[in-house]
Amino acid sequence: MATPRNHQLFAIFAVALVALVAFLAARPADAAWPGGNGPVVFAGGGATAGNGLWAKTLGKPGLRRLTSDPTDSQPQASPNGRWIVFVRQVVVPLQGGGVFPATHIFRVRTDGAGLAPVTGGTSFEEGPSFAPSGKRIVFARTQAGGGTRDIWSVRLNGSGLHQITSGTTDDRNPVFSPNGRVIAFDRRIPQGGPSRHVHTMHPDGTRIKDATPQLAAQTFEPDFSPSGNRIVFVRGTTAEPGSDLFTMRPDGKRLRRLTGVPRRAKGAYGNPVYSPDGRRVIAQFDVDGAFTKLRVINVRNRSLGATIGGRRQTRTPDAREPVWLTR
């Protein structure tokens, strides 16, 4: 026979499950830092392959596995290339009994050592990204009761939790400029509507500005170039296919197409990130809705370079959510 206590626990779990499903549909921001091009770290997996985080050096054979939890996703690298922060699904015990399914931020060294949680509690975090100091990260958080996402920051050791944005606008995918003066992110617009635009703000949450007000399409998942003078982002719809990559100045001017052609999108790109030398962008590409692989695009002439993932890569044919390490 059900008791009031059991009904309460079920209600808590149901709310958490709805928020978790919404989180899984979201996509992370990326960050690039100036330096030499190191390995590419990405989330992988497949029906016959292991999941977790992987690293691959372009032009060299083989993959290196960093983590093996099947829920690990959204890796982001520190400016010195020594740390990775990422998202992992967890089950949080509740006081008095029951559990709460949540998503927390974890950290791990790029050699796979030093795994530890950064955040905790009954909340859903996504899209972590480092500050230029390497000592703090910014991320999007949804509280346990559901609702909109806000931008927060926290030290790499888990202390100093601080909320940056608030309200009903739904903010996600924060990423610092290399000089630390600007955070780019995407925000739902108009307030309460289904569309999103890339915005910029100061690190303290002031001077929020829509960087793509002239674009009727959705714009999301920004990433700064290592020099800080360009932002690459996705333009299209949040439902694949049909999304292509564009670049612009941080003030929204000098818009340039990176993939596809006008009025005929080649579509299905997401999660773009610059290489540390700024000459290339690597992004996730949806292959007929069956799996994803990573494509390298040369910024200067828009030609395609190497790929990671695909049917020939048996260990993890599904490759997504890349970040390019510095060395």
SULTA-V861692 format. One record per pair of residues at least 12 apart in sequence whose ideal C-beta (glycine too) atoms are under 10 Angstrom apart, sorted by the first residue. I is the first residue (numbers start at 1). J is the second residue. Records with the same first field share a line. If there is no record, write none. Layout:
I->J ; J
This chain:
5->96 ; 97 ; 98
6->97 ; 98
8->94 ; 96 ; 98
9->94 ; 96 ; 97 ; 98 ; 99 ; 100
10->98
12->94 ; 98 ; 99 ; 100 ; 122 ; 144 ; 145
13->94 ; 98 ; 99 ; 100 ; 101
15->100 ; 122 ; 144 ; 145 ; 146
16->91 ; 92 ; 94 ; 99 ; 100 ; 101 ; 102 ; 122 ; 123 ; 124 ; 144 ; 145 ; 146
17->100 ; 101
18->146
19->100 ; 101 ; 102 ; 103 ; 122 ; 123 ; 124 ; 142 ; 143 ; 144 ; 145 ; 146 ; 147
20->89 ; 100 ; 101 ; 102 ; 103 ; 124 ; 142
21->101
22->124 ; 126 ; 142 ; 146 ; 149
23->87 ; 89 ; 101 ; 102 ; 103 ; 124 ; 125 ; 126 ; 127 ; 140 ; 142 ; 149 ; 172
24->71 ; 73 ; 87 ; 89 ; 103 ; 124 ; 126
25->238 ; 239
26->74 ; 87 ; 103 ; 124 ; 126 ; 127 ; 140 ; 142 ; 149 ; 172 ; 173 ; 220 ; 238
27->73 ; 74 ; 126 ; 127 ; 172 ; 173 ; 186 ; 220 ; 221 ; 234 ; 238 ; 270 ; 271 ; 284 ; 320 ; 321
28->43 ; 73 ; 74 ; 75 ; 76 ; 86 ; 87 ; 126 ; 127 ; 128 ; 129 ; 139 ; 140 ; 172 ; 173 ; 174 ; 175 ; 221 ; 270 ; 271 ; 273 ; 320 ; 321 ; 323
29->74 ; 76 ; 126 ; 127 ; 128 ; 129 ; 138 ; 139 ; 140 ; 172 ; 173 ; 174 ; 175 ; 176 ; 183 ; 184 ; 185 ; 186 ; 220 ; 221 ; 222 ; 223 ; 224 ; 233 ; 271 ; 272 ; 273
30->74 ; 75 ; 76 ; 77 ; 127 ; 129 ; 173 ; 175 ; 221 ; 222 ; 223 ; 224 ; 232 ; 271 ; 272 ; 273 ; 274 ; 281 ; 282 ; 283 ; 284 ; 321 ; 322 ; 323 ; 324
31->76 ; 77 ; 78 ; 79 ; 85 ; 128 ; 129 ; 130 ; 131 ; 132 ; 137 ; 138 ; 174 ; 175 ; 176 ; 177 ; 178 ; 184 ; 222 ; 223 ; 224 ; 226 ; 273 ; 274 ; 323 ; 324
32->77 ; 79 ; 175 ; 178 ; 223 ; 224 ; 225 ; 226 ; 227 ; 228 ; 232 ; 272 ; 273 ; 274 ; 275 ; 276 ; 277 ; 278 ; 281 ; 282 ; 323 ; 324 ; 325 ; 326
33->77 ; 78 ; 79 ; 80 ; 81 ; 130 ; 132 ; 134 ; 176 ; 178 ; 224 ; 226 ; 274 ; 276 ; 323 ; 324 ; 325 ; 326
34->79 ; 178 ; 225 ; 226 ; 227 ; 228 ; 274 ; 276 ; 277 ; 278 ; 326
35->79 ; 80 ; 81 ; 226 ; 275 ; 276 ; 277 ; 324 ; 325 ; 326 ; 327
36->81 ; 275 ; 276 ; 277 ; 325 ; 326 ; 327
37->57 ; 58 ; 275 ; 276 ; 277 ; 278 ; 279 ; 280 ; 324 ; 325 ; 326 ; 327
38->55 ; 57 ; 58 ; 77 ; 81 ; 110 ; 275 ; 276 ; 324 ; 325 ; 326 ; 327
39->54 ; 55 ; 56 ; 57 ; 58 ; 60 ; 63 ; 64 ; 77 ; 81 ; 110 ; 323 ; 324 ; 325 ; 327
40->54 ; 55 ; 56 ; 57 ; 58 ; 75 ; 77 ; 273 ; 275 ; 282 ; 294 ; 296 ; 306 ; 308 ; 319 ; 322 ; 323 ; 324 ; 325
41->53 ; 54 ; 55 ; 56 ; 64 ; 66 ; 75 ; 76 ; 77 ; 81 ; 84 ; 86 ; 110 ; 321 ; 322 ; 323 ; 324 ; 325
42->54 ; 55 ; 56 ; 63 ; 66 ; 73 ; 75 ; 271 ; 282 ; 284 ; 292 ; 293 ; 294 ; 308 ; 309 ; 316 ; 318 ; 319 ; 320 ; 321 ; 322 ; 323 ; 324
43->67 ; 71 ; 72 ; 73 ; 74 ; 75 ; 86 ; 87 ; 271 ; 284 ; 292 ; 316 ; 318 ; 319 ; 320 ; 321 ; 322 ; 323
44->56 ; 63 ; 65 ; 72 ; 73 ; 292 ; 294 ; 308 ; 309 ; 313 ; 315 ; 316 ; 317 ; 318 ; 319 ; 320 ; 321
45->70 ; 72 ; 73 ; 291 ; 315 ; 316 ; 317 ; 318 ; 319 ; 320
46->291 ; 309 ; 311 ; 313 ; 314 ; 315 ; 316 ; 317 ; 318 ; 319
47->291 ; 317 ; 318
48->314 ; 315 ; 316 ; 317
49->63 ; 313 ; 314 ; 315 ; 316 ; 317 ; 318
50->63 ; 65 ; 68 ; 70 ; 315 ; 316
51->65 ; 67 ; 68 ; 69 ; 70 ; 71 ; 72 ; 73 ; 316 ; 318
52->65 ; 66 ; 67 ; 68 ; 69 ; 70 ; 71 ; 72 ; 73 ; 86 ; 88 ; 112 ; 316
53->65 ; 66 ; 67 ; 68 ; 69 ; 72 ; 73 ; 74 ; 75 ; 84 ; 86 ; 88 ; 108 ; 110 ; 112 ; 316 ; 321 ; 323
54->66 ; 67 ; 72 ; 75 ; 308 ; 309 ; 313 ; 315 ; 316 ; 319
55->75 ; 84 ; 110 ; 111 ; 112 ; 323 ; 325
56->294 ; 306 ; 308 ; 309 ; 313 ; 316 ; 319 ; 322
57->325 ; 327
58->275 ; 280 ; 282 ; 294 ; 296 ; 305 ; 306 ; 307 ; 308 ; 324
59->306
62->315
63->308 ; 313 ; 315 ; 316 ; 319
64->110 ; 111 ; 112
65->112 ; 315 ; 316
66->84 ; 86 ; 108 ; 109 ; 110 ; 111 ; 112 ; 113 ; 115
67->84 ; 86 ; 88 ; 106 ; 108 ; 112 ; 115
68->112
69->86 ; 88 ; 89 ; 90 ; 106 ; 115
70->88 ; 89
71->86 ; 87 ; 88 ; 89 ; 90 ; 103
72->84 ; 86 ; 87 ; 88 ; 89 ; 106 ; 108 ; 321
73->86 ; 87 ; 88 ; 89 ; 103 ; 126 ; 320 ; 321
74->86 ; 87 ; 88 ; 103 ; 105 ; 125 ; 126 ; 127 ; 128 ; 129 ; 139 ; 173 ; 271 ; 320 ; 321 ; 323
75->87 ; 106 ; 108 ; 110 ; 128 ; 321 ; 322 ; 323 ; 325
76->105 ; 127 ; 128 ; 129 ; 130 ; 137 ; 138 ; 139 ; 175 ; 273 ; 321 ; 323
77->110 ; 129 ; 130 ; 134 ; 273 ; 276 ; 323 ; 324 ; 325 ; 326
78->107 ; 109 ; 110 ; 130 ; 131 ; 132 ; 133 ; 134 ; 135 ; 137 ; 156 ; 325 ; 326
79->130 ; 131 ; 132 ; 133 ; 134 ; 176 ; 178 ; 276 ; 326
80->110 ; 130 ; 134 ; 325 ; 326 ; 327
81->110 ; 134 ; 276 ; 324 ; 325 ; 326 ; 327
82->109 ; 110 ; 111 ; 114 ; 134 ; 325 ; 326
83->107 ; 108 ; 109 ; 110 ; 114 ; 130 ; 134 ; 137 ; 156
84->106 ; 107 ; 108 ; 109 ; 110 ; 112 ; 114 ; 115 ; 128 ; 130 ; 323 ; 325
85->105 ; 106 ; 107 ; 108 ; 118 ; 119 ; 127 ; 128 ; 129 ; 130 ; 137 ; 139 ; 154 ; 156 ; 323
86->104 ; 105 ; 106 ; 107 ; 108 ; 118 ; 128 ; 321 ; 323
87->103 ; 104 ; 105 ; 106 ; 119 ; 124 ; 125 ; 126 ; 127 ; 128 ; 139 ; 321
88->102 ; 103 ; 104 ; 105 ; 106 ; 115 ; 117 ; 125
89->101 ; 102 ; 103 ; 104 ; 124
90->102 ; 103 ; 104 ; 106 ; 117 ; 119 ; 120
92->104 ; 120 ; 121 ; 122 ; 123 ; 144
94->122
99->122
100->121 ; 122 ; 123 ; 144
101->122 ; 124
102->119 ; 120 ; 121 ; 122 ; 123 ; 124 ; 125 ; 142 ; 144
103->119 ; 123 ; 124 ; 125 ; 126 ; 141 ; 142
104->117 ; 118 ; 119 ; 120 ; 121 ; 123 ; 124 ; 125 ; 158
105->117 ; 118 ; 119 ; 120 ; 125 ; 126 ; 127 ; 128 ; 137 ; 139 ; 141 ; 154 ; 156 ; 158
106->118 ; 119 ; 125 ; 128
107->128 ; 137 ; 156 ; 157 ; 158
110->325 ; 327
116->156 ; 157 ; 158
117->158
118->137 ; 139 ; 154 ; 155 ; 156 ; 157 ; 158 ; 159 ; 161
119->137 ; 139 ; 141 ; 152 ; 154 ; 158 ; 161
120->158
121->141 ; 143 ; 144 ; 161
122->143 ; 144 ; 145
123->141 ; 142 ; 143 ; 144 ; 145 ; 152
124->140 ; 141 ; 142 ; 143 ; 144 ; 146 ; 149
125->137 ; 139 ; 140 ; 141 ; 142 ; 149 ; 152 ; 154
126->139 ; 140 ; 141 ; 142 ; 149 ; 172 ; 173
127->139 ; 140 ; 141 ; 149 ; 151 ; 172 ; 173 ; 174 ; 175 ; 185 ; 186 ; 221 ; 321
128->140 ; 152 ; 153 ; 154 ; 156 ; 174
129->153 ; 173 ; 174 ; 175 ; 176 ; 183 ; 184 ; 185 ; 223 ; 323
130->156 ; 175 ; 176
131->153 ; 155 ; 156 ; 176 ; 180 ; 183 ; 203
132->176 ; 177 ; 178 ; 179 ; 180 ; 181 ; 228
133->155 ; 156 ; 176 ; 180
134->156
135->155 ; 156 ; 157 ; 160
136->153 ; 154 ; 155 ; 156 ; 157 ; 160 ; 162 ; 176 ; 180 ; 203
137->152 ; 153 ; 154 ; 155 ; 156 ; 174 ; 176
138->151 ; 152 ; 153 ; 154 ; 162 ; 164 ; 173 ; 174 ; 175 ; 176 ; 183 ; 185 ; 203
139->151 ; 152 ; 153 ; 154 ; 164 ; 172 ; 173 ; 174
140->152 ; 165 ; 170 ; 171 ; 172 ; 173 ; 174 ; 185 ; 186
141->154 ; 161 ; 163 ; 171 ; 172
142->170 ; 172
147->168 ; 170
148->165 ; 166 ; 167 ; 168 ; 169 ; 170 ; 171 ; 172 ; 187 ; 188 ; 191 ; 192
149->165 ; 169 ; 170 ; 171 ; 172 ; 173 ; 185 ; 187 ; 188
150->163 ; 164 ; 165 ; 166 ; 167 ; 168 ; 169 ; 170 ; 171 ; 172 ; 205
151->163 ; 164 ; 165 ; 166 ; 171 ; 172 ; 173 ; 174 ; 183 ; 185 ; 187 ; 201 ; 205
152->164 ; 165 ; 166 ; 171 ; 174
153->174 ; 176 ; 183 ; 203 ; 205
162->204 ; 205
163->205
164->183 ; 185 ; 201 ; 202 ; 203 ; 204 ; 205 ; 206
165->183 ; 185 ; 187 ; 199 ; 201 ; 205 ; 208
166->205
167->187 ; 191
168->188 ; 191 ; 192
169->187 ; 188 ; 189 ; 190 ; 191 ; 192 ; 199 ; 208
170->186 ; 187 ; 188 ; 189 ; 191 ; 192 ; 193 ; 196
171->183 ; 185 ; 186 ; 187 ; 188 ; 196 ; 199 ; 201 ; 205 ; 208
172->185 ; 186 ; 187 ; 188 ; 196 ; 220 ; 221
173->185 ; 186 ; 187 ; 196 ; 198 ; 220 ; 221 ; 222 ; 223 ; 233 ; 234 ; 271
174->186 ; 199 ; 201 ; 203 ; 222
175->221 ; 222 ; 223 ; 224 ; 231 ; 273
176->203 ; 224 ; 228
177->200 ; 203 ; 224 ; 225 ; 227 ; 228 ; 229 ; 231 ; 250
178->224 ; 225 ; 226 ; 227 ; 228 ; 229
179->224 ; 227 ; 228
180->203 ; 228
181->200 ; 202 ; 203 ; 228 ; 250
182->200 ; 201 ; 202 ; 203 ; 207 ; 209 ; 211 ; 224 ; 228 ; 231 ; 250
183->199 ; 200 ; 201 ; 202 ; 203 ; 204 ; 205 ; 208 ; 222 ; 224
184->198 ; 199 ; 200 ; 201 ; 211 ; 221 ; 222 ; 223 ; 224 ; 231 ; 233 ; 250
185->197 ; 198 ; 199 ; 200 ; 201 ; 208 ; 211 ; 220 ; 221 ; 222
186->198 ; 199 ; 211 ; 212 ; 218 ; 219 ; 220 ; 221 ; 222 ; 233 ; 234 ; 238
187->199 ; 201 ; 208 ; 210 ; 220
188->218 ; 220
189->210 ; 212 ; 213 ; 218 ; 219
194->218 ; 237 ; 238
195->215 ; 216 ; 217 ; 218 ; 219 ; 220 ; 237 ; 238
196->212 ; 217 ; 218 ; 219 ; 220 ; 221 ; 234 ; 237 ; 238
197->210 ; 211 ; 212 ; 213 ; 215 ; 217 ; 218 ; 219 ; 220 ; 233 ; 252
198->210 ; 211 ; 212 ; 215 ; 218 ; 219 ; 220 ; 221 ; 222 ; 231 ; 233 ; 234 ; 235 ; 246 ; 248 ; 250 ; 252
199->211 ; 212 ; 213 ; 219 ; 222 ; 252
200->222 ; 231 ; 250 ; 251 ; 252
209->250 ; 251 ; 252
210->252
211->231 ; 233 ; 248 ; 249 ; 250 ; 251 ; 252 ; 253
212->231 ; 233 ; 235 ; 246 ; 248 ; 252 ; 255
213->252
214->252 ; 253 ; 255
215->233 ; 235 ; 246 ; 248 ; 252 ; 255
217->234 ; 235 ; 236 ; 237 ; 242 ; 243 ; 244 ; 246 ; 265
218->233 ; 234 ; 235 ; 236 ; 237 ; 238 ; 239 ; 243
219->231 ; 233 ; 234 ; 235 ; 236 ; 243 ; 246 ; 248 ; 252 ; 255
220->233 ; 234 ; 235 ; 236 ; 237 ; 238 ; 243 ; 270
221->233 ; 234 ; 235 ; 238 ; 243 ; 245 ; 269 ; 270 ; 271 ; 272 ; 273 ; 283 ; 284
222->234 ; 248 ; 250 ; 272
223->247 ; 271 ; 272 ; 273 ; 274 ; 281 ; 283 ; 323
224->250 ; 273 ; 274 ; 278
225->247 ; 250 ; 274 ; 275 ; 278 ; 279 ; 281 ; 299
226->274 ; 275 ; 276 ; 277 ; 278 ; 279 ; 324 ; 326
227->274 ; 278
228->250 ; 278
229->247 ; 249 ; 250 ; 254 ; 278
230->247 ; 248 ; 249 ; 250 ; 254 ; 256 ; 274 ; 278 ; 281 ; 299
231->246 ; 247 ; 248 ; 249 ; 250 ; 251 ; 252 ; 272 ; 274
232->245 ; 246 ; 247 ; 248 ; 256 ; 258 ; 272 ; 273 ; 274 ; 281 ; 283 ; 297 ; 299
233->245 ; 246 ; 247 ; 248 ; 258 ; 272
234->246 ; 259 ; 269 ; 270 ; 271 ; 272 ; 283 ; 284
235->248 ; 255 ; 257 ; 258 ; 259 ; 260 ; 265 ; 269
236->260 ; 265 ; 267 ; 268 ; 269 ; 270
237->265 ; 267
238->270
240->267 ; 268 ; 269 ; 270 ; 284 ; 285 ; 286 ; 289 ; 292
241->265 ; 266 ; 267 ; 268 ; 269 ; 285 ; 286 ; 287 ; 288 ; 289
242->260 ; 265 ; 266 ; 267 ; 268 ; 269 ; 286
243->259 ; 260 ; 265 ; 266 ; 267 ; 268 ; 269 ; 270 ; 283 ; 286
244->257 ; 258 ; 259 ; 260 ; 261 ; 264 ; 265 ; 266 ; 267 ; 268 ; 269 ; 283
245->257 ; 258 ; 259 ; 260 ; 266 ; 269 ; 270 ; 272 ; 281 ; 283 ; 295 ; 297 ; 302
246->258 ; 259 ; 260 ; 272
247->272 ; 274 ; 281 ; 299
256->299 ; 302
257->302
258->272 ; 281 ; 283 ; 297 ; 298 ; 299 ; 302
259->272 ; 281 ; 283 ; 285 ; 295 ; 297 ; 302 ; 304
260->302
266->285
267->285 ; 286
268->283 ; 284 ; 285 ; 286 ; 287 ; 288 ; 289 ; 292
269->281 ; 283 ; 284 ; 285 ; 286 ; 295 ; 297
270->283 ; 284 ; 285 ; 286 ; 292 ; 320 ; 321
271->283 ; 284 ; 285 ; 292 ; 294 ; 320 ; 321 ; 322 ; 323
272->284 ; 295 ; 297 ; 322
273->294 ; 321 ; 322 ; 323 ; 324
274->299 ; 324
275->296 ; 298 ; 299 ; 305 ; 324 ; 325 ; 326
276->324 ; 325 ; 326 ; 327
277->324 ; 326
278->299
279->296 ; 298 ; 299 ; 300 ; 305
280->296 ; 297 ; 298 ; 299 ; 300 ; 305 ; 306 ; 324
281->295 ; 296 ; 297 ; 298 ; 299 ; 302 ; 305 ; 322 ; 324
282->294 ; 295 ; 296 ; 297 ; 305 ; 306 ; 307 ; 308 ; 322 ; 323 ; 324
283->295 ; 296 ; 297 ; 320 ; 322
284->308 ; 309 ; 319 ; 320 ; 321 ; 322
285->297 ; 304 ; 307 ; 309 ; 310 ; 319 ; 320
286->320
287->309 ; 310 ; 311 ; 317 ; 318
290->311 ; 317 ; 318
291->309 ; 310 ; 311 ; 316 ; 317 ; 318 ; 319 ; 320
292->309 ; 310 ; 317 ; 318 ; 319 ; 320 ; 321
293->307 ; 308 ; 309 ; 310 ; 311 ; 312 ; 313 ; 317 ; 318 ; 319 ; 320
294->306 ; 307 ; 308 ; 309 ; 310 ; 319 ; 320 ; 321 ; 322
295->307 ; 308 ; 309 ; 310 ; 319 ; 322
296->308 ; 322 ; 324
307->319
308->320 ; 322
309->322
